[in-house]
């Protein structure tokens, strides 16, 4: 369609411009003239170019979202560091007080070592990582109750599993930090210090245990109705799993039924390899770290049990996470 300029002009007859008193009022005559507008640019308008967007980088966006949510958790920790401070001070106090309590224990009660602090260090490291990982679901539960989780679920995230990944990274980082502090405190009170390879093995053991327990705690955070129920589960399982493990006493010191329970406890499969690192200067994957009622458990076997525990925990929470994050 062309563009035209529309002009309207009113013309009257020359005799009617100045009417006489006896003449009727002139009737205006309406003429409409349509003239083409000459200054129109007849070039077609340039259509906006639609840039071909590249395929979205799913993994890049997932990493970016996970890092952003992890940074949020660390900012919360920086604003309220009391939980981290308490999580470091309490196990160090356990290490010092329990080590002094059993300092004069009879020889041979705790194996080949006479230093109970050296025996206890492994149990304190593992139990601290376990307790911290068991509390992993509390931040998610509070986000549910305050409505922040609903905002994340309606946000245009590449994957809502970044919420779970961020919580796992945050808790495992805390567990490794607490383990490092306890190792340093144990070395300060005379428990010794494993070599570099042993320290890497301790980090791997803490990672596998914290990963499995964190998965269970996050699954409970999405399944339970509120934080009261989650705290109740934490209190019910915390101390019984501690005393039903080899954290405070060797396996041979327990009655037969408790030995069976302790060898079914995943904490024992994390404690005994770390304890072996403290009590022996050399170690191998086929080194026997625990004598269970049904057979010997090697260092590599304990690592496989922890790996299987983490895999089973991660797989068991998948249906709940898919229903909640769908």
Beta strands, then each sheet from edge to edge (+ up, - down):
strand 1: 4-11
strand 2: 29-36
strand 3: 288-292
strand 4: 295-298
sheet 1: 1+ 2-
sheet 2: 3+ 4-
end
